[in-house]
Amino acid sequence: MAEKKSEGVEKETMSPWEQHAAVINLPRFDYNAPSSLLRNSHSGFLITCTLKREKSATKEAIAILRKFVEPGHFDSSNNLNENSISKRRKLIDDAGEECLDSKETESATADSEDGKLSSAVKAGPDRDGITDLSLVKLTRNGLILLTFPSHTQPDTVNIVSNIIQALESGNGSLLVWCHRIFPIQATCSLNEKELQEVVSMLVKKFVAAKQDKLQRPLKFAVGFNRRGIEETTSAKENSNDSKAFSLLDRNKCFGVVASAVNHVVEDSVVDLRSPELSVLVELLPLSGVPNGSRIVAVSVLPSNLVSTKPRLCIKALTSNTKEASLAP
């Protein structure tokens, strides 16, 4: 009796995150996602989180995205009876052990590290409440990639904007593990032709939506984050096609992106201090893709979603985010 009472007290003192974490199942990796990213453009979210806390951050990200992503991408059933809640608790416990059991991870991949997610298949909507988002395996810790199917185009920028506004106004729960959510509008191979096409398309959409609010000349900035560059360096050294790796050079990439912006808006200038429009390019360190294949996520963002100091990047979710704890 005393034991049951202590369990009740413990439950009452659980934080809101701990309470709803008990009914959110951890999705498994969709191992078809990398090949789809090689063939098609996808939207989604690239999330930076505390190193070796990817499991907790994934649950946290799913919890907040459920509130802001339109119904249809998530299971909208909110009427859970006691049986379904207990079933979900069991599922999340099982999935947690399956995804992050260190012994299993070590036996599955020789170079795996503690805290990496390493499950086999995507969970269905009846298991974790997710219907469309895929969890994509990456080669680096401290990062989470969630993608939508190529045939859907949700407004990821607006979703992240609403999340940040809610957190800043105090209407959202304080996030513990997730630091930044980069809204992916499109993905493409890291080559000059595709990158120019994607940037041009996104800039046209941005300008069309804010035509009456933009000043002239249009001030813009470009950011390029080469996450996973260490993994591609060895491939570069062993490759005879140096041109294929030319866009890994920041200046070359900046030049291609700036050219695309200038092509769409002739009266535009680079301004790193107060850009009205920021083009962010993120190299995605995908697992399970052929050597030499490089996919980038691209977004064109308004000024209220970016920070310019100490470098151009998506705005942090919390004011106390420590850069040292982010994935490099």
C-alpha positions in Angstrom: 0.0 0.0 0.0 2.8 2.4 0.9 4.6 1.4 -2.3 1.5 2.4 -4.4 1.2 5.6 -2.5 4.8 6.5 -3.2 4.2 5.8 -6.9 1.2 8.1 -6.9 3.3 10.9 -5.3 6.0 10.4 -7.9 3.5 10.6 -10.7 2.1 13.8 -9.3 5.5 15.4 -9.2 6.4 14.4 -12.7 7.0 17.4 -15.1 4.5 17.9 -17.9 7.2 16.5 -20.3 7.6 13.4 -18.3 3.9 12.9 -18.1 3.2 13.1 -21.9 6.4 11.3 -22.8 4.8 8.2 -21.3 2.3 8.0 -24.2 4.5 9.1 -27.1 6.2 6.2 -28.9 9.6 6.7 -30.3 9.5 6.2 -34.1 11.9 3.9 -35.8 14.2 4.9 -38.7 12.8 4.9 -42.2 15.6 3.3 -44.1 13.9 4.0 -47.4 14.2 7.8 -46.7 17.8 8.3 -47.8 17.2 6.8 -51.2 14.1 8.9 -51.6 16.1 12.0 -50.7 18.5 11.1 -53.5 15.7 11.0 -56.0 13.2 13.6 -54.8 12.9 16.9 -53.0 11.5 16.7 -49.5 10.4 19.2 -46.8 10.9 18.6 -43.1 12.8 19.6 -40.1 16.5 19.3 -39.1 16.7 19.6 -35.3 19.9 20.2 -33.3 19.9 18.8 -29.8 22.1 17.9 -26.8 24.7 15.4 -27.8 23.9 11.8 -26.9 20.3 12.8 -26.0 18.8 12.1 -29.4 16.2 9.8 -28.0 14.8 12.3 -25.5 15.0 15.1 -28.1 13.1 13.0 -30.7 10.3 12.5 -28.3 10.4 16.2 -27.3 10.3 17.2 -31.0 7.4 15.0 -31.8 5.5 16.3 -28.8 5.8 19.9 -30.0 5.3 19.2 -33.7 2.1 17.5 -32.9 0.7 20.8 -31.7 1.7 22.8 -34.7 1.6 20.5 -37.7 -1.7 20.4 -39.4 -3.9 17.3 -38.7 -3.4 14.6 -41.1 0.4 14.4 -40.7 -0.2 13.2 -37.2 -2.8 10.8 -35.6 -5.3 13.3 -34.3 -6.9 10.9 -31.8 -6.9 12.5 -28.4 -9.5 10.3 -26.7 -7.3 7.7 -25.1 -8.8 5.3 -22.6 -6.8 3.7 -19.8 -6.1 0.6 -21.9 -4.7 2.5 -24.8 -2.5 4.6 -22.6 -1.0 1.6 -20.9 -0.4 0.0 -24.3 1.4 3.1 -25.5 3.5 3.1 -22.3 4.5 -0.4 -23.0 5.3 0.4 -26.7 7.4 3.4 -25.8 9.4 1.4 -23.3 9.9 -1.4 -25.8 10.8 1.0 -28.5 13.2 2.9 -26.3 15.1 -0.3 -25.4 15.1 -1.4 -29.1 16.3 1.9 -30.5 19.0 2.7 -28.0 20.2 -0.4 -26.3 23.9 0.0 -26.5 24.8 -3.6 -26.9 22.3 -4.0 -29.8 23.7 -0.8 -31.4 27.2 -2.0 -31.2 26.4 -5.3 -32.8 24.4 -3.7 -35.6 27.0 -1.1 -36.6 30.7 -1.1 -35.9 31.0 2.7 -35.7 27.9 3.3 -33.6 28.1 5.6 -30.5 26.0 5.9 -27.4 22.9 7.9 -27.9 22.4 7.2 -31.6 19.1 6.0 -32.7 19.4 2.6 -34.5 16.1 0.9 -35.1 15.1 -0.8 -38.3 11.9 0.4 -39.7 9.4 3.3 -39.6 6.7 2.9 -37.0 3.1 3.0 -38.3 0.5 5.5 -37.2 -1.2 3.1 -34.8 2.1 2.8 -32.9 3.3 6.3 -32.4 0.7 8.7 -33.7 2.8 9.6 -36.8 1.4 9.1 -40.3 3.7 11.1 -42.6 6.9 12.1 -40.9 9.9 9.9 -41.4 12.8 9.7 -39.0 16.0 9.6 -41.1 19.3 8.1 -39.9 22.3 10.4 -39.8 26.0 9.9 -39.4 26.4 12.5 -36.6 25.2 12.8 -33.0 23.3 15.9 -31.9 21.1 16.0 -35.0 17.6 14.7 -35.8 16.1 14.7 -39.3 12.4 14.4 -39.9 11.0 14.5 -43.5 7.6 14.6 -45.1 6.8 12.5 -48.2 7.9 14.2 -51.5 4.3 14.7 -52.6 3.4 16.8 -49.6 4.5 20.4 -49.1 3.5 21.7 -45.7 4.6 25.2 -44.7 7.5 24.2 -42.5 8.7 27.9 -42.2 5.3 28.9 -40.8 5.3 25.9 -38.4 8.7 26.8 -36.9 7.7 30.4 -36.8 4.6 29.5 -34.7 6.6 27.3 -32.4 9.2 30.0 -31.7 6.4 32.6 -31.1 4.6 30.3 -28.7 7.8 29.6 -26.8 8.8 33.3 -26.6 5.3 34.3 -25.4 5.4 31.6 -22.7 2.5 29.6 -24.2 4.7 26.5 -24.8 6.5 24.1 -22.5 10.1 24.8 -22.0 12.2 22.6 -24.2 15.0 20.7 -22.5 16.8 18.8 -25.3 15.9 20.4 -28.6 17.9 23.6 -29.4 17.0 24.7 -32.9 14.5 23.5 -35.5 15.6 24.3 -39.1 12.5 24.2 -41.4 13.4 22.4 -44.6 11.6 23.8 -47.6 13.4 21.7 -50.2 16.3 19.3 -50.6 18.6 18.7 -53.6 21.9 17.3 -54.6 24.9 19.6 -53.9 25.6 20.6 -57.5 25.5 24.0 -59.1 22.5 23.4 -61.4 20.1 21.9 -58.8 21.1 24.3 -56.1 20.5 27.3 -58.3 17.1 25.9 -59.4 16.0 25.3 -55.8 17.2 28.7 -54.5 15.6 30.5 -57.4 12.2 28.7 -56.9 12.2 29.5 -53.1 13.3 33.1 -53.5 10.5 33.6 -56.1 7.9 32.3 -53.6 9.3 34.5 -50.8 9.3 37.6 -52.9 5.8 36.9 -54.3 4.4 36.5 -50.7 6.0 39.7 -49.4 6.1 41.8 -52.5 4.7 45.0 -50.8 6.8 44.7 -47.7 10.3 44.3 -49.2 12.6 47.2 -49.5 14.9 48.0 -52.4 17.6 47.1 -52.8 16.7 43.8 -51.2 19.1 42.9 -48.5 20.0 39.2 -48.3 22.5 36.8 -46.6 23.6 33.3 -47.3 24.5 30.6 -44.7 26.1 27.2 -45.5 26.5 24.7 -42.7 28.7 21.7 -43.8 27.6 19.2 -41.2 29.5 15.9 -41.6 32.3 17.5 -43.6 34.8 15.2 -41.9 33.0 12.2 -43.4 33.1 13.6 -46.9 36.8 14.8 -46.7 38.1 11.2 -47.1 35.9 10.7 -50.1 37.1 13.9 -51.6 40.7 12.8 -51.2 40.0 9.6 -53.0 38.0 11.1 -55.8 39.3 12.2 -59.1 36.2 14.4 -59.7 37.3 17.5 -57.8 34.5 19.5 -59.6 31.9 17.3 -57.9 33.2 18.5 -54.5 33.7 22.2 -55.4 30.5 23.4 -53.7 31.8 22.1 -50.4 33.9 25.2 -50.5 31.9 27.9 -48.7 32.9 30.7 -51.1 31.9 28.7 -54.1 28.6 27.7 -52.6 27.9 31.4 -51.5 28.6 32.5 -55.1 26.2 30.0 -56.6 23.4 31.0 -54.1 24.0 34.7 -54.4 23.9 34.4 -58.2 20.5 32.7 -58.0 19.1 35.4 -55.7 20.4 38.2 -58.0 18.9 36.4 -61.0 15.4 36.6 -59.4 15.8 40.0 -57.8 18.3 42.1 -59.8 18.1 44.9 -57.2 19.5 42.9 -54.3 22.7 43.2 -52.2 24.4 41.1 -49.6 23.9 42.4 -46.1 25.1 40.2 -43.2 23.9 42.5 -40.4 20.2 43.0 -41.2 19.1 40.8 -44.1 15.4 40.8 -45.1 15.9 37.4 -46.7 18.3 34.7 -45.6 19.1 31.6 -47.7 20.3 28.8 -45.4 21.9 25.7 -46.9 22.5 22.6 -44.6 24.5 19.7 -45.7 22.7 16.6 -44.5 25.0 13.8 -43.2 22.8 11.0 -44.4 23.5 7.4 -43.5 23.2 4.7 -46.1 23.9 6.7 -49.2 26.6 6.0 -51.9 30.0 7.6 -51.4 30.1 11.0 -53.1 26.3 11.6 -52.8 25.7 14.8 -51.0 22.2 16.1 -50.3 21.5 19.6 -48.9 18.5 21.1 -47.2 17.5 24.6 -48.4 15.3 27.3 -46.9 14.6 31.0 -47.6 13.8 32.6 -44.3 12.5 36.0 -43.1 14.6 38.1 -40.7 12.5 37.1 -37.6 13.6 33.5 -37.9 17.4 33.9 -38.1 20.2 35.1 -35.8 23.1 36.9 -37.5 25.6 36.8 -34.5 27.9 35.1 -34.0 27.0 33.5 -37.3 24.0 33.3 -39.6 21.7 30.5 -38.4 18.1 29.6 -37.5 16.9 31.2 -34.3 17.3 29.2 -31.1 14.2 27.8 -29.4 15.4 29.0 -26.0 17.5 31.9 -25.0 19.8 29.8 -22.9 20.8 27.5 -25.7 24.5 26.7 -25.4 26.4 26.6 -28.7 28.9 24.2 -27.2 26.3 21.5 -26.8 25.2 21.6 -30.4 26.5 19.2 -33.1 29.4 20.8 -34.9 
